[in-house]
Amino acid sequence: MSDYKATVTWNRETPDFNYDSFDRIHSIEFGGGIKCQASSAPQVYG
């Protein structure tokens, strides 16, 4: 069996944590230096 690891980084940049206003953009970094930007689905304000 193989192990795969990823690091998800998200920063809150708004003073509140209101469902309608917080930024859902985050980055995902995989082993070997691969990094990509991501967000939630459009149905949940992505």
N, C-alpha and C positions, 0 to 999 in steps of 0.2 A: 504494500500500500504506500502511496506517496502522500507527502504533506505539502500543502500549498499555503502560503501566507500572504496577506495583504494588509496594508495600513490605510485606514480611512481618516482623512483630516478635514475637519469642518470648523470654521470660526464664526462665532456670532458677532455681527458687527452692528446690530441695532440695540438700543438701550432696553427695549422690551423683548419679550419672547412670545409675542402675539402670533397666533396661528396664521393670520392673514399677512403678516409683514416680515417674518424672519426669512433670511436668505437660505435656500436649500442647496446651493452650489457647494460641492465638496470635491476633494481630489482623492484618487485611489492610487496607491503605489504598490506595485508588485515586485517581487524579487527580480534582480537583474536590472533595476533602474527604470522599469517601464512605469510611467505616470500618466494618468488621464483625468480630465475634468469630468464631473458627473453632476446630476441633479435628480430630484425626485420626478415622478411622472407628472405630466401636465395636469392630470386630474387632481393632484394635490399641490397645486401652485409651483410646479417644477419648471 
